[in-house]
């Protein structure tokens, strides 16, 4: 990719900038996605797109309890009193 190529431009308003529609479509950026900004040593900017996770377990980070578990014996017993 050439660093001289200009794909689209936008203006900053206050502390916000719009992402041109063509760029959003090309990179599949949607509402709720996050942009992670990196300033490189040469002064260029790299942007990482973090896609929003959706679904039933989108916010689930896994089991962080103090009790060790064994999936082969404990799987069906979880939640049973």
C-alpha positions in Angstrom: 0.0 0.0 0.0 1.4 3.4 -1.0 1.7 6.0 1.8 1.0 8.7 -0.8 -2.4 7.3 -1.8 -5.4 9.3 -0.4 -8.5 7.2 -0.1 -10.8 9.7 1.5 -10.7 12.9 3.6 -12.8 14.2 6.5 -12.7 17.3 8.8 -12.4 17.4 12.5 -15.2 19.2 14.4 -14.5 19.9 18.0 -12.8 16.7 19.2 -14.5 14.4 16.7 -13.8 13.3 13.2 -16.1 11.5 10.8 -15.0 8.3 9.1 -16.0 8.6 5.4 -18.6 6.1 4.4 -16.4 4.5 1.7 -13.8 3.7 4.4 -16.4 2.4 6.8 -17.8 0.1 4.2 -14.3 -1.1 3.0 -13.2 -1.9 6.5 -16.6 -3.1 7.8 -16.7 -0.6 10.6 -20.1 -0.4 12.2 -21.8 1.3 15.2 -20.3 0.2 18.5 -17.0 -0.9 17.0 -13.9 0.6 18.7 -10.9 2.2 17.0 -7.5 1.8 18.7 -5.0 4.4 17.6 -1.3 3.8 17.5 1.3 6.6 16.8 4.3 5.0 15.1 7.9 6.1 15.6 7.9 7.7 12.2 4.9 9.9 13.1 2.4 7.9 11.0 -0.9 6.7 12.6 -2.1 3.1 12.6 -5.7 2.4 13.5 -6.8 -1.0 14.7 -10.6 -1.8 14.4 -12.1 -3.8 17.3 -15.3 -5.3 16.1 -18.2 -5.1 18.6 -19.1 -8.6 19.8 -22.7 -9.5 19.8 -24.8 -12.4 21.0 -25.7 -14.1 24.3 -22.1 -14.5 25.5 -20.6 -11.3 24.1 -19.8 -9.9 27.6 -18.8 -13.3 29.1 -15.1 -13.3 30.1 -15.0 -16.9 31.4 -14.8 -18.5 34.9 -12.6 -16.6 37.3 -13.5 -18.4 40.5 -11.1 -19.7 43.1 -12.3 -23.3 42.8 -10.5 -25.6 40.4 -12.9 -27.4 38.1 -12.8 -30.5 36.0 -14.9 -30.2 32.9 -15.4 -33.9 32.4 -16.9 -34.5 35.9 -18.3 -31.0 36.8 -19.9 -29.9 33.5 -23.4 -31.2 34.1 -23.3 -30.5 37.8 -22.9 -26.7 37.5 -25.9 -24.8 38.8 -27.4 -27.8 40.5 -28.0 -27.3 44.2 
